[in-house]
Amino acid sequence: MNCDVMVLVQIMGQSASLMVILDISNTWSVTISTIFAAAYTVSGGLYSVTYTDVLQLICIVIGLVSL
């Protein structure tokens, strides 16, 4: 899968959660999600991004198995 698509899906998923939880517009939620993702990547480097992807994969597998 293309790396750009994976980043887009992660940001859109996070922004959808923010829209529901904080009751804000799609534009603001995408902006906040992008800033958070960029800050997280810059502060932790590629290691933090890889660690997060592994944790997300584990959560996805657990969710699929529990279905």
N, CA, C and O atoms as a Tripos MOL2 file, in Angstrom:
@<TRIPOS>MOLECULE
protein
  268   267    67     0     0
PROTEIN
NO_CHARGES

@<TRIPOS>ATOM
      1 N           0.8510   -1.1810    0.0000 N.3       1 MET1
      2 CA          0.0000    0.0000    0.0000 C.3       1 MET1
      3 C           0.8930    1.2400    0.0000 C.2       1 MET1
      4 O           1.9540    1.2660    0.6250 O.2       1 MET1
      5 N           0.4490    2.2310   -0.6950 N.am      2 ASN2
      6 CA          1.2160    3.4620   -0.8150 C.3       2 ASN2
      7 C           1.2670    4.1710    0.5380 C.2       2 ASN2
      8 O           0.2670    4.2330    1.2530 O.2       2 ASN2
      9 N           2.4260    4.6980    0.8770 N.am      3 CYS3
     10 CA          2.6370    5.3670    2.1670 C.3       3 CYS3
     11 C           1.7400    6.5940    2.3090 C.2       3 CYS3
     12 O           1.2430    6.8780    3.3990 O.2       3 CYS3
     13 N           1.5310    7.3190    1.2110 N.am      4 ASP4
     14 CA          0.6760    8.5050    1.2660 C.3       4 ASP4
     15 C          -0.7510    8.1450    1.6320 C.2       4 ASP4
     16 O          -1.4120    8.8710    2.3740 O.2       4 ASP4
     17 N          -1.2230    7.0260    1.1120 N.am      5 VAL5
     18 CA         -2.5870    6.5770    1.4130 C.3       5 VAL5
     19 C          -2.7030    6.2170    2.8840 C.2       5 VAL5
     20 O          -3.7050    6.5310    3.5250 O.2       5 VAL5
     21 N          -1.6930    5.5640    3.4190 N.am      6 MET6
     22 CA         -1.7240    5.1890    4.8350 C.3       6 MET6
     23 C          -1.7660    6.4150    5.7330 C.2       6 MET6
     24 O          -2.5020    6.4410    6.7180 O.2       6 MET6
     25 N          -0.9770    7.4320    5.3970 N.am      7 VAL7
     26 CA         -0.9670    8.6660    6.1790 C.3       7 VAL7
     27 C          -2.3200    9.3530    6.0800 C.2       7 VAL7
     28 O          -2.8440    9.8350    7.0840 O.2       7 VAL7
     29 N          -2.8860    9.4020    4.8930 N.am      8 LEU8
     30 CA         -4.1900   10.0280    4.6960 C.3       8 LEU8
     31 C          -5.2700    9.3170    5.5030 C.2       8 LEU8
     32 O          -6.1070    9.9660    6.1310 O.2       8 LEU8
     33 N          -5.2550    8.0030    5.4870 N.am      9 VAL9
     34 CA         -6.2560    7.2370    6.2370 C.3       9 VAL9
     35 C          -6.1140    7.4780    7.7310 C.2       9 VAL9
     36 O          -7.1180    7.6110    8.4300 O.2       9 VAL9
     37 N          -4.8980    7.5340    8.2280 N.am     10 GLN10
     38 CA         -4.6930    7.7780    9.6580 C.3      10 GLN10
     39 C          -5.1670    9.1640   10.0640 C.2      10 GLN10
     40 O          -5.8040    9.3210   11.1050 O.2      10 GLN10
     41 N          -4.8650   10.1620    9.2600 N.am     11 ILE11
     42 CA         -5.2900   11.5270    9.5890 C.3      11 ILE11
     43 C          -6.8040   11.6540    9.4920 C.2      11 ILE11
     44 O          -7.4210   12.2980   10.3400 O.2      11 ILE11
     45 N          -7.4100   11.0570    8.4820 N.am     12 MET12
     46 CA         -8.8630   11.1330    8.3470 C.3      12 MET12
     47 C          -9.5690   10.3800    9.4820 C.2      12 MET12
     48 O         -10.6120   10.8200    9.9640 O.2      12 MET12
     49 N          -9.0060    9.2560    9.9020 N.am     13 GLY13
     50 CA         -9.5890    8.5260   11.0230 C.3      13 GLY13
     51 C          -9.5150    9.3120   12.3160 C.2      13 GLY13
     52 O         -10.4780    9.3600   13.0830 O.2      13 GLY13
     53 N          -8.3700    9.9260   12.5530 N.am     14 GLN14
     54 CA         -8.2110   10.7350   13.7600 C.3      14 GLN14
     55 C          -9.1200   11.9520   13.7070 C.2      14 GLN14
     56 O          -9.7060   12.3320   14.7210 O.2      14 GLN14
     57 N          -9.2450   12.5670   12.5410 N.am     15 SER15
     58 CA        -10.0890   13.7600   12.4410 C.3      15 SER15
     59 C         -11.5620   13.4040   12.5880 C.2      15 SER15
     60 O         -12.3320   14.1980   13.1290 O.2      15 SER15
     61 N         -11.9710   12.2300   12.1210 N.am     16 ALA16
     62 CA        -13.3620   11.8080   12.3020 C.3      16 ALA16
     63 C         -13.6740   11.6290   13.7830 C.2      16 ALA16
     64 O         -14.7590   11.9830   14.2440 O.2      16 ALA16
     65 N         -12.7240   11.0830   14.5180 N.am     17 SER17
     66 CA        -12.9190   10.9400   15.9640 C.3      17 SER17
     67 C         -13.0270   12.2990   16.6440 C.2      17 SER17
     68 O         -13.8760   12.5000   17.5130 O.2      17 SER17
     69 N         -12.1690   13.2270   16.2470 N.am     18 LEU18
     70 CA        -12.2200   14.5670   16.8270 C.3      18 LEU18
     71 C         -13.5340   15.2670   16.5050 C.2      18 LEU18
     72 O         -14.0840   15.9750   17.3490 O.2      18 LEU18
     73 N         -14.0410   15.0750   15.2870 N.am     19 MET19
     74 CA        -15.3090   15.7010   14.9060 C.3      19 MET19
     75 C         -16.4420   15.2430   15.8190 C.2      19 MET19
     76 O         -17.2780   16.0480   16.2300 O.2      19 MET19
     77 N         -16.4660   13.9650   16.1310 N.am     20 VAL20
     78 CA        -17.5380   13.4300   16.9650 C.3      20 VAL20
     79 C         -17.3520   13.8240   18.4260 C.2      20 VAL20
     80 O         -18.3030   14.2590   19.0770 O.2      20 VAL20
     81 N         -16.1440   13.6760   18.9400 N.am     21 ILE21
     82 CA        -15.8950   13.9210   20.3640 C.3      21 ILE21
     83 C         -15.9920   15.3990   20.7100 C.2      21 ILE21
     84 O         -16.6210   15.7640   21.7040 O.2      21 ILE21
     85 N         -15.3700   16.2620   19.8910 N.am     22 LEU22
     86 CA        -15.3200   17.6890   20.2040 C.3      22 LEU22
     87 C         -16.4010   18.5050   19.5120 C.2      22 LEU22
     88 O         -16.5390   19.6980   19.7820 O.2      22 LEU22
     89 N         -17.1750   17.8790   18.6200 N.am     23 ASP23
     90 CA        -18.2400   18.5450   17.8750 C.3      23 ASP23
     91 C         -17.7050   19.7750   17.1420 C.2      23 ASP23
     92 O         -18.2070   20.8870   17.3090 O.2      23 ASP23
     93 N         -16.6640   19.5440   16.3210 N.am     24 ILE24
     94 CA        -16.0640   20.6270   15.5340 C.3      24 ILE24
     95 C         -16.1890   20.2790   14.0540 C.2      24 ILE24
     96 O         -16.5300   19.1490   13.7020 O.2      24 ILE24
     97 N         -15.9130   21.2510   13.1930 N.am     25 SER25
     98 CA        -16.0470   21.0330   11.7520 C.3      25 SER25
     99 C         -14.9410   20.1140   11.2240 C.2      25 SER25
    100 O         -13.9200   19.8890   11.8740 O.2      25 SER25
    101 N         -15.1870   19.5970   10.0210 N.am     26 ASN26
    102 CA        -14.2160   18.7000    9.3920 C.3      26 ASN26
    103 C         -12.8950   19.4160    9.1290 C.2      26 ASN26
    104 O         -11.8260   18.8300    9.3040 O.2      26 ASN26
    105 N         -12.9610   20.6720    8.7110 N.am     27 THR27
    106 CA        -11.7400   21.4310    8.4190 C.3      27 THR27
    107 C         -10.8640   21.5730    9.6600 C.2      27 THR27
    108 O          -9.6550   21.3520    9.6010 O.2      27 THR27
    109 N         -11.4730   21.9400   10.7740 N.am     28 TRP28
    110 CA        -10.7030   22.0920   12.0150 C.3      28 TRP28
    111 C         -10.1610   20.7550   12.5010 C.2      28 TRP28
    112 O          -9.0250   20.6850   12.9720 O.2      28 TRP28
    113 N         -10.9480   19.7040   12.3960 N.am     29 SER29
    114 CA        -10.4740   18.4100   12.8880 C.3      29 SER29
    115 C          -9.3090   17.8860   12.0590 C.2      29 SER29
    116 O          -8.3760   17.3040   12.6130 O.2      29 SER29
    117 N          -9.3440   18.0810   10.7370 N.am     30 VAL30
    118 CA         -8.2260   17.6550    9.8940 C.3      30 VAL30
    119 C          -6.9940   18.4980   10.1970 C.2      30 VAL30
    120 O          -5.8820   17.9720   10.2460 O.2      30 VAL30
    121 N          -7.1810   19.8020   10.4000 N.am     31 THR31
    122 CA         -6.0610   20.6860   10.7230 C.3      31 THR31
    123 C          -5.4050   20.2860   12.0420 C.2      31 THR31
    124 O          -4.1800   20.1880   12.1230 O.2      31 THR31
    125 N          -6.2060   20.0590   13.0620 N.am     32 ILE32
    126 CA         -5.6830   19.6550   14.3740 C.3      32 ILE32
    127 C          -4.9820   18.3070   14.2810 C.2      32 ILE32
    128 O          -3.9090   18.1190   14.8560 O.2      32 ILE32
    129 N          -5.5840   17.3720   13.5600 N.am     33 SER33
    130 CA         -4.9850   16.0420   13.4120 C.3      33 SER33
    131 C          -3.6450   16.1030   12.6840 C.2      33 SER33
    132 O          -2.6960   15.4120   13.0550 O.2      33 SER33
    133 N          -3.5780   16.9300   11.6500 N.am     34 THR34
    134 CA         -2.3370   17.0580   10.8930 C.3      34 THR34
    135 C          -1.2340   17.6810   11.7370 C.2      34 THR34
    136 O          -0.0930   17.2200   11.7120 O.2      34 THR34
    137 N          -1.5690   18.7180   12.4800 N.am     35 ILE35
    138 CA         -0.5770   19.3600   13.3500 C.3      35 ILE35
    139 C          -0.0940   18.3770   14.4100 C.2      35 ILE35
    140 O           1.1040   18.2910   14.6820 O.2      35 ILE35
    141 N          -1.0230   17.6370   15.0060 N.am     36 PHE36
    142 CA         -0.6400   16.6510   16.0200 C.3      36 PHE36
    143 C           0.2630   15.5690   15.4250 C.2      36 PHE36
    144 O           1.2770   15.2110   16.0250 O.2      36 PHE36
    145 N          -0.0980   15.0490   14.2540 N.am     37 ALA37
    146 CA          0.7050   13.9980   13.6200 C.3      37 ALA37
    147 C           2.0950   14.5120   13.2560 C.2      37 ALA37
    148 O           3.0870   13.8080   13.4470 O.2      37 ALA37
    149 N           2.1710   15.7220   12.7370 N.am     38 ALA38
    150 CA          3.4720   16.2880   12.3770 C.3      38 ALA38
    151 C           4.3350   16.5210   13.6110 C.2      38 ALA38
    152 O           5.5260   16.2120   13.6020 O.2      38 ALA38
    153 N           3.7430   17.0640   14.6700 N.am     39 ALA39
    154 CA          4.5000   17.3030   15.9080 C.3      39 ALA39
    155 C           4.9800   15.9920   16.5180 C.2      39 ALA39
    156 O           6.1050   15.9050   17.0090 O.2      39 ALA39
    157 N           4.1250   14.9760   16.4870 N.am     40 TYR40
    158 CA          4.4890   13.6640   17.0280 C.3      40 TYR40
    159 C           5.6470   13.0610   16.2350 C.2      40 TYR40
    160 O           6.5660   12.4830   16.8150 O.2      40 TYR40
    161 N           5.6000   13.1950   14.9180 N.am     41 THR41
    162 CA          6.6600   12.6470   14.0760 C.3      41 THR41
    163 C           7.9720   13.3920   14.2730 C.2      41 THR41
    164 O           9.0320   12.7730   14.3680 O.2      41 THR41
    165 N           7.9040   14.7150   14.3340 N.am     42 VAL42
    166 CA          9.1190   15.5130   14.5030 C.3      42 VAL42
    167 C           9.7500   15.2710   15.8690 C.2      42 VAL42
    168 O          10.9720   15.1710   15.9820 O.2      42 VAL42
    169 N           8.9250   15.1760   16.9020 N.am     43 SER43
    170 CA          9.4760   15.0110   18.2500 C.3      43 SER43
    171 C          10.0410   13.6150   18.4890 C.2      43 SER43
    172 O          11.0400   13.4640   19.1920 O.2      43 SER43
    173 N           9.4110   12.5970   17.9110 N.am     44 GLY44
    174 CA          9.8500   11.2340   18.1790 C.3      44 GLY44
    175 C          10.6170   10.5870   17.0530 C.2      44 GLY44
    176 O          11.2450    9.5470   17.2530 O.2      44 GLY44
    177 N          10.5810   11.1680   15.8920 N.am     45 GLY45
    178 CA         11.2690   10.5980   14.7530 C.3      45 GLY45
    179 C          10.5410    9.4090   14.1670 C.2      45 GLY45
    180 O           9.4060    9.1070   14.5360 O.2      45 GLY45
    181 N          11.2110    8.7410   13.2500 N.am     46 LEU46
    182 CA         10.6030    7.6120   12.5600 C.3      46 LEU46
    183 C          10.3120    6.4550   13.5050 C.2      46 LEU46
    184 O           9.3730    5.6920   13.2760 O.2      46 LEU46
    185 N          11.0990    6.3150   14.5580 N.am     47 TYR47
    186 CA         10.8720    5.2390   15.5200 C.3      47 TYR47
    187 C           9.4820    5.3540   16.1500 C.2      47 TYR47
    188 O           8.7870    4.3490   16.2990 O.2      47 TYR47
    189 N           9.0780    6.5530   16.5140 N.am     48 SER48
    190 CA          7.7700    6.7250   17.1410 C.3      48 SER48
    191 C           6.6460    6.4050   16.1630 C.2      48 SER48
    192 O           5.6200    5.8510   16.5570 O.2      48 SER48
    193 N           6.8300    6.7460   14.9020 N.am     49 VAL49
    194 CA          5.8090    6.4450   13.8970 C.3      49 VAL49
    195 C           5.6970    4.9380   13.6950 C.2      49 VAL49
    196 O           4.5930    4.4010   13.6100 O.2      49 VAL49
    197 N           6.8310    4.2620   13.6170 N.am     50 THR50
    198 CA          6.8180    2.8120   13.4600 C.3      50 THR50
    199 C           6.1820    2.1380   14.6560 C.2      50 THR50
    200 O           5.3970    1.2030   14.4940 O.2      50 THR50
    201 N           6.5020    2.5900   15.8420 N.am     51 TYR51
    202 CA          5.9320    2.0280   17.0750 C.3      51 TYR51
    203 C           4.4160    2.2060   17.0910 C.2      51 TYR51
    204 O           3.6850    1.2910   17.4700 O.2      51 TYR51
    205 N           3.9530    3.3660   16.6860 N.am     52 THR52
    206 CA          2.5210    3.6260   16.6320 C.3      52 THR52
    207 C           1.8340    2.7350   15.6110 C.2      52 THR52
    208 O           0.7480    2.2190   15.8760 O.2      52 THR52
    209 N           2.4480    2.5450   14.4480 N.am     53 ASP53
    210 CA          1.8640    1.6770   13.4260 C.3      53 ASP53
    211 C           1.7480    0.2360   13.9160 C.2      53 ASP53
    212 O           0.7570   -0.4360   13.6310 O.2      53 ASP53
    213 N           2.7420   -0.2360   14.6440 N.am     54 VAL54
    214 CA          2.6900   -1.5930   15.1930 C.3      54 VAL54
    215 C           1.5510   -1.7120   16.2040 C.2      54 VAL54
    216 O           0.8070   -2.6920   16.1860 O.2      54 VAL54
    217 N           1.4120   -0.7270   17.0780 N.am     55 LEU55
    218 CA          0.3200   -0.7550   18.0530 C.3      55 LEU55
    219 C          -1.0440   -0.7180   17.3670 C.2      55 LEU55
    220 O          -1.9710   -1.4060   17.7940 O.2      55 LEU55
    221 N          -1.1720    0.0790   16.3080 N.am     56 GLN56
    222 CA         -2.4300    0.1350   15.5690 C.3      56 GLN56
    223 C          -2.7260   -1.1970   14.8960 C.2      56 GLN56
    224 O          -3.8780   -1.6300   14.8720 O.2      56 GLN56
    225 N          -1.7190   -1.8460   14.3570 N.am     57 LEU57
    226 CA         -1.9100   -3.1420   13.7320 C.3      57 LEU57
    227 C          -2.3930   -4.1650   14.7520 C.2      57 LEU57
    228 O          -3.2820   -4.9640   14.4610 O.2      57 LEU57
    229 N          -1.8120   -4.1410   15.9380 N.am     58 ILE58
    230 CA         -2.2390   -5.0660   16.9970 C.3      58 ILE58
    231 C          -3.7000   -4.8120   17.3520 C.2      58 ILE58
    232 O          -4.4690   -5.7580   17.5180 O.2      58 ILE58
    233 N          -4.0860   -3.5530   17.4700 N.am     59 CYS59
    234 CA         -5.4840   -3.2270   17.7830 C.3      59 CYS59
    235 C          -6.4210   -3.6820   16.6710 C.2      59 CYS59
    236 O          -7.5150   -4.1730   16.9490 O.2      59 CYS59
    237 N          -6.0070   -3.5250   15.4120 N.am     60 ILE60
    238 CA         -6.8290   -3.9570   14.2890 C.3      60 ILE60
    239 C          -7.0000   -5.4690   14.2980 C.2      60 ILE60
    240 O          -8.1070   -5.9660   14.0920 O.2      60 ILE60
    241 N          -5.9220   -6.2040   14.5330 N.am     61 VAL61
    242 CA         -5.9900   -7.6560   14.5760 C.3      61 VAL61
    243 C          -6.9030   -8.1100   15.7120 C.2      61 VAL61
    244 O          -7.7310   -9.0000   15.5140 O.2      61 VAL61
    245 N          -6.7700   -7.5250   16.8780 N.am     62 ILE62
    246 CA         -7.6380   -7.8820   18.0100 C.3      62 ILE62
    247 C          -9.0910   -7.5970   17.6710 C.2      62 ILE62
    248 O          -9.9690   -8.4030   17.9790 O.2      62 ILE62
    249 N          -9.3530   -6.4560   17.0390 N.am     63 GLY63
    250 CA        -10.7190   -6.1340   16.6530 C.3      63 GLY63
    251 C         -11.2760   -7.1030   15.6400 C.2      63 GLY63
    252 O         -12.4360   -7.5020   15.7440 O.2      63 GLY63
    253 N         -10.4740   -7.4960   14.6540 N.am     64 LEU64
    254 CA        -10.9520   -8.4350   13.6410 C.3      64 LEU64
    255 C         -11.1750   -9.8290   14.2240 C.2      64 LEU64
    256 O         -12.1370  -10.5060   13.8610 O.2      64 LEU64
    257 N         -10.3040  -10.2550   15.1140 N.am     65 VAL65
    258 CA        -10.4470  -11.5610   15.7250 C.3      65 VAL65
    259 C         -11.6930  -11.6180   16.6090 C.2      65 VAL65
    260 O         -12.3570  -12.6520   16.6920 O.2      65 VAL65
    261 N         -12.0040  -10.4980   17.2680 N.am     66 SER66
    262 CA        -13.1560  -10.4950   18.1760 C.3      66 SER66
    263 C         -14.4900  -10.4660   17.4470 C.2      66 SER66
    264 O         -15.5290  -10.7130   18.0580 O.2      66 SER66
    265 N         -14.4790  -10.1650   16.1370 N.am     67 LEU67
    266 CA        -15.7240  -10.1830   15.3760 C.3      67 LEU67
    267 C         -16.2040  -11.5870   15.2350 C.2      67 LEU67
    268 O         -17.2450  -11.8250   14.6220 O.2      67 LEU67
@<TRIPOS>BOND
     1     1     2 1
     2     2     3 1
     3     3     4 2
     4     3     5 am
     5     5     6 1
     6     6     7 1
     7     7     8 2
     8     7     9 am
     9     9    10 1
    10    10    11 1
    11    11    12 2
    12    11    13 am
    13    13    14 1
    14    14    15 1
    15    15    16 2
    16    15    17 am
    17    17    18 1
    18    18    19 1
    19    19    20 2
    20    19    21 am
    21    21    22 1
    22    22    23 1
    23    23    24 2
    24    23    25 am
    25    25    26 1
    26    26    27 1
    27    27    28 2
    28    27    29 am
    29    29    30 1
    30    30    31 1
    31    31    32 2
    32    31    33 am
    33    33    34 1
    34    34    35 1
    35    35    36 2
    36    35    37 am
    37    37    38 1
    38    38    39 1
    39    39    40 2
    40    39    41 am
    41    41    42 1
    42    42    43 1
    43    43    44 2
    44    43    45 am
    45    45    46 1
    46    46    47 1
    47    47    48 2
    48    47    49 am
    49    49    50 1
    50    50    51 1
    51    51    52 2
    52    51    53 am
    53    53    54 1
    54    54    55 1
    55    55    56 2
    56    55    57 am
    57    57    58 1
    58    58    59 1
    59    59    60 2
    60    59    61 am
    61    61    62 1
    62    62    63 1
    63    63    64 2
    64    63    65 am
    65    65    66 1
    66    66    67 1
    67    67    68 2
    68    67    69 am
    69    69    70 1
    70    70    71 1
    71    71    72 2
    72    71    73 am
    73    73    74 1
    74    74    75 1
    75    75    76 2
    76    75    77 am
    77    77    78 1
    78    78    79 1
    79    79    80 2
    80    79    81 am
    81    81    82 1
    82    82    83 1
    83    83    84 2
    84    83    85 am
    85    85    86 1
    86    86    87 1
    87    87    88 2
    88    87    89 am
    89    89    90 1
    90    90    91 1
    91    91    92 2
    92    91    93 am
    93    93    94 1
    94    94    95 1
    95    95    96 2
    96    95    97 am
    97    97    98 1
    98    98    99 1
    99    99   100 2
   100    99   101 am
   101   101   102 1
   102   102   103 1
   103   103   104 2
   104   103   105 am
   105   105   106 1
   106   106   107 1
   107   107   108 2
   108   107   109 am
   109   109   110 1
   110   110   111 1
   111   111   112 2
   112   111   113 am
   113   113   114 1
   114   114   115 1
   115   115   116 2
   116   115   117 am
   117   117   118 1
   118   118   119 1
   119   119   120 2
   120   119   121 am
   121   121   122 1
   122   122   123 1
   123   123   124 2
   124   123   125 am
   125   125   126 1
   126   126   127 1
   127   127   128 2
   128   127   129 am
   129   129   130 1
   130   130   131 1
   131   131   132 2
   132   131   133 am
   133   133   134 1
   134   134   135 1
   135   135   136 2
   136   135   137 am
   137   137   138 1
   138   138   139 1
   139   139   140 2
   140   139   141 am
   141   141   142 1
   142   142   143 1
   143   143   144 2
   144   143   145 am
   145   145   146 1
   146   146   147 1
   147   147   148 2
   148   147   149 am
   149   149   150 1
   150   150   151 1
   151   151   152 2
   152   151   153 am
   153   153   154 1
   154   154   155 1
   155   155   156 2
   156   155   157 am
   157   157   158 1
   158   158   159 1
   159   159   160 2
   160   159   161 am
   161   161   162 1
   162   162   163 1
   163   163   164 2
   164   163   165 am
   165   165   166 1
   166   166   167 1
   167   167   168 2
   168   167   169 am
   169   169   170 1
   170   170   171 1
   171   171   172 2
   172   171   173 am
   173   173   174 1
   174   174   175 1
   175   175   176 2
   176   175   177 am
   177   177   178 1
   178   178   179 1
   179   179   180 2
   180   179   181 am
   181   181   182 1
   182   182   183 1
   183   183   184 2
   184   183   185 am
   185   185   186 1
   186   186   187 1
   187   187   188 2
   188   187   189 am
   189   189   190 1
   190   190   191 1
   191   191   192 2
   192   191   193 am
   193   193   194 1
   194   194   195 1
   195   195   196 2
   196   195   197 am
   197   197   198 1
   198   198   199 1
   199   199   200 2
   200   199   201 am
   201   201   202 1
   202   202   203 1
   203   203   204 2
   204   203   205 am
   205   205   206 1
   206   206   207 1
   207   207   208 2
   208   207   209 am
   209   209   210 1
   210   210   211 1
   211   211   212 2
   212   211   213 am
   213   213   214 1
   214   214   215 1
   215   215   216 2
   216   215   217 am
   217   217   218 1
   218   218   219 1
   219   219   220 2
   220   219   221 am
   221   221   222 1
   222   222   223 1
   223   223   224 2
   224   223   225 am
   225   225   226 1
   226   226   227 1
   227   227   228 2
   228   227   229 am
   229   229   230 1
   230   230   231 1
   231   231   232 2
   232   231   233 am
   233   233   234 1
   234   234   235 1
   235   235   236 2
   236   235   237 am
   237   237   238 1
   238   238   239 1
   239   239   240 2
   240   239   241 am
   241   241   242 1
   242   242   243 1
   243   243   244 2
   244   243   245 am
   245   245   246 1
   246   246   247 1
   247   247   248 2
   248   247   249 am
   249   249   250 1
   250   250   251 1
   251   251   252 2
   252   251   253 am
   253   253   254 1
   254   254   255 1
   255   255   256 2
   256   255   257 am
   257   257   258 1
   258   258   259 1
   259   259   260 2
   260   259   261 am
   261   261   262 1
   262   262   263 1
   263   263   264 2
   264   263   265 am
   265   265   266 1
   266   266   267 1
   267   267   268 2
@<TRIPOS>SUBSTRUCTURE
     1 MET1         2 RESIDUE 1 A MET
     2 ASN2         6 RESIDUE 1 A ASN
     3 CYS3        10 RESIDUE 1 A CYS
     4 ASP4        14 RESIDUE 1 A ASP
     5 VAL5        18 RESIDUE 1 A VAL
     6 MET6        22 RESIDUE 1 A MET
     7 VAL7        26 RESIDUE 1 A VAL
     8 LEU8        30 RESIDUE 1 A LEU
     9 VAL9        34 RESIDUE 1 A VAL
    10 GLN10       38 RESIDUE 1 A GLN
    11 ILE11       42 RESIDUE 1 A ILE
    12 MET12       46 RESIDUE 1 A MET
    13 GLY13       50 RESIDUE 1 A GLY
    14 GLN14       54 RESIDUE 1 A GLN
    15 SER15       58 RESIDUE 1 A SER
    16 ALA16       62 RESIDUE 1 A ALA
    17 SER17       66 RESIDUE 1 A SER
    18 LEU18       70 RESIDUE 1 A LEU
    19 MET19       74 RESIDUE 1 A MET
    20 VAL20       78 RESIDUE 1 A VAL
    21 ILE21       82 RESIDUE 1 A ILE
    22 LEU22       86 RESIDUE 1 A LEU
    23 ASP23       90 RESIDUE 1 A ASP
    24 ILE24       94 RESIDUE 1 A ILE
    25 SER25       98 RESIDUE 1 A SER
    26 ASN26      102 RESIDUE 1 A ASN
    27 THR27      106 RESIDUE 1 A THR
    28 TRP28      110 RESIDUE 1 A TRP
    29 SER29      114 RESIDUE 1 A SER
    30 VAL30      118 RESIDUE 1 A VAL
    31 THR31      122 RESIDUE 1 A THR
    32 ILE32      126 RESIDUE 1 A ILE
    33 SER33      130 RESIDUE 1 A SER
    34 THR34      134 RESIDUE 1 A THR
    35 ILE35      138 RESIDUE 1 A ILE
    36 PHE36      142 RESIDUE 1 A PHE
    37 ALA37      146 RESIDUE 1 A ALA
    38 ALA38      150 RESIDUE 1 A ALA
    39 ALA39      154 RESIDUE 1 A ALA
    40 TYR40      158 RESIDUE 1 A TYR
    41 THR41      162 RESIDUE 1 A THR
    42 VAL42      166 RESIDUE 1 A VAL
    43 SER43      170 RESIDUE 1 A SER
    44 GLY44      174 RESIDUE 1 A GLY
    45 GLY45      178 RESIDUE 1 A GLY
    46 LEU46      182 RESIDUE 1 A LEU
    47 TYR47      186 RESIDUE 1 A TYR
    48 SER48      190 RESIDUE 1 A SER
    49 VAL49      194 RESIDUE 1 A VAL
    50 THR50      198 RESIDUE 1 A THR
    51 TYR51      202 RESIDUE 1 A TYR
    52 THR52      206 RESIDUE 1 A THR
    53 ASP53      210 RESIDUE 1 A ASP
    54 VAL54      214 RESIDUE 1 A VAL
    55 LEU55      218 RESIDUE 1 A LEU
    56 GLN56      222 RESIDUE 1 A GLN
    57 LEU57      226 RESIDUE 1 A LEU
    58 ILE58      230 RESIDUE 1 A ILE
    59 CYS59      234 RESIDUE 1 A CYS
    60 ILE60      238 RESIDUE 1 A ILE
    61 VAL61      242 RESIDUE 1 A VAL
    62 ILE62      246 RESIDUE 1 A ILE
    63 GLY63      250 RESIDUE 1 A GLY
    64 LEU64      254 RESIDUE 1 A LEU
    65 VAL65      258 RESIDUE 1 A VAL
    66 SER66      262 RESIDUE 1 A SER
    67 LEU67      266 RESIDUE 1 A LEU
